[in-house]
Amino acid sequence: MILKYFTLTAVLLLIQVGSVYANNTKLFTGTVISVGDGDTIKANFGSKKVTIRLACIDAPEMKQTPWGKQSADRLKELLPIGQDIKLRIVNKDRYKRLVGEIYIGNRSINLTMVQEGKAVVYKEYLSGCIDTRDKFLELELNAKTNKLGFWNQRNPVMPWDFRKSKKAVSTPVKQSTQKQCDPSYPDFCLPPNSPDLNCGDIPYRRFTVKQPDPHGFDRDNDGIGCERN
């Protein structure tokens, strides 16, 4: 994974809104606005609203029933709206989200999700948590051994494999060239009578969503669909 470093302006903005040090690591302080799924949240840092992808873990997709919903519900319990958090920034991903480790006090929420079997270790990107790498692997092995959460199934499909297995349902076509398109998704053409779809079923990311959003692509109701990987 090639790390994408922040612009000087973005770093200065976060520094301005306040930070603390813990174990020689800078942690930025913020407040939870919403939880999108089991590994994505939005938070305020001063007057700046930021989307955060939890580093080094991958939560089941929402269509991986019931594991995806269970993961999202647990993260909402751990990070209710208004909860004060601390963020250790790892990098910035291709969707312009901050990727980092979230703490409440000294408790890593990323580690907690893995410990309880609500998320798995994202080994491809584990270099972002080099100091806690062994702890992530230890907690995942324990969760797997004890069949906790996601691991309580016969043949668990890793979230990244689940996403790869999904086929594109259509080729991008602008609404202006195709009459039979769902008006909720103006950036591409999706037939209005399509079966229920999840973000893993389509190749598009960070597109405009207008209500009523029949497929639920915009889970946090910010007008942007499928913001995560």
Buried (B, 14 or more C-beta within 10 A) or exposed (E): EEEEEBEEEBEEBBEEBEBEEEEEEBBBBBEBBBBBBBBBBBBBBBEEEBBBBBBBBBBBBBBBEEBBBBBBBBBBEBBEEEBEBBBBBBBBBEBEBBBBBBBBEEEBBBBBBBBBBBBBBBBEBBBBBEEBBEBBBBBBEBBBEEEBBBBEEEEBBBBBEBBEEBEEBBEEEEBEEEEEBBEBBBBBBBEEEBEEBBBBBBBBBBBEBEEEBBBBBBBBEBEBBBBBB
